Every structure is written in C-alpha cells, then in structure tokens.
C-alpha cells in the first residue's frame, strides 16, 4: 500500500470557508467562522446566498476542493427557529 496516491490533502492543509454571495454570486464576505458569516448574512439576507467550500491551502496558494454547497435554506431555517424561541 505504500505506492497508493492520496487524493485528499492532509486535514491541516484544509480550510472550510463560509461565504456570503450577493445576487450576482460575487463574494461579499467570507470567514472560517460560521457565526461571523451568518451574522453578516443576517444583516441583509435579501437576494443573498450562503455557501460552504472546502479549500486546500499551502504557504503559497489555495484552491477549492470540489463544489461549494449552498446552505442558505439551512441558515434561514435556523434563523427562523431562533427567532421563534426568543422570549420563551
């Protein structure tokens, strides 16, 4: 098994980035911290999307690994659930 090629980078070289995209799919805000990205999104969610992307990063470069995952519906559901629980 010593000659098997690894296609998945080591975990210490991976970054999970949460981005808020505008209505033209341009990045408005990005962070490795979900709470920061969600707070940015919550300020004005109209027409915006929240996506999660796994990145490979080294000292010189960064490149996405696979497709971004759109989690906007999940974030909106969590926000609605949280609002319903305030004051209970």
Secondary structure, 3 states (H helix, E strand, C coil): CCCCCCCCCCHHHEEEEEEEECCCCCEEEEECCHHHHHHHHHHCCCCCEEEEEEEEECCCCEEEEEEEEECHHHHHHHHHHHHHHCCC
